[in-house]
């Protein structure tokens, strides 16, 4: 039976993080892009008096985020 050194165990742990970590980073970038697209659309929808609840149902954006994005109006 071979025993791994602490450095080898750390390297193994880092390796297991690489693929899911890369996926998460990509998803976060995609989400940031989507948010930039949604923000002006949500502002317009609120200006047209679309209810907050309906916006959250259609977009999955949290109510507090919708409020923050439309606070300046």
C-alpha positions, 0 to 999 in steps of 0.5 A: 500500500502506498501512502501519499504525502501531504503535498500529493494529497493537496495536489489531488484535491486541487485536481478534483476542483479544476473541472467543476471550478472551470464550469462554475467560472464559465456559468458565472460569466454567462450569468453576468452577460445575461444580467447585463441583457436583462437589466434594461429590459427589467427597467422597461418592464417596471416602467410599463408597470409589470408587477414585480412578482411577474418579472421575478417569475419570468426571469428568475431574478430575485425581487431585491435585485429587481428593486436595486436595478430599478431604484434610480427611476 
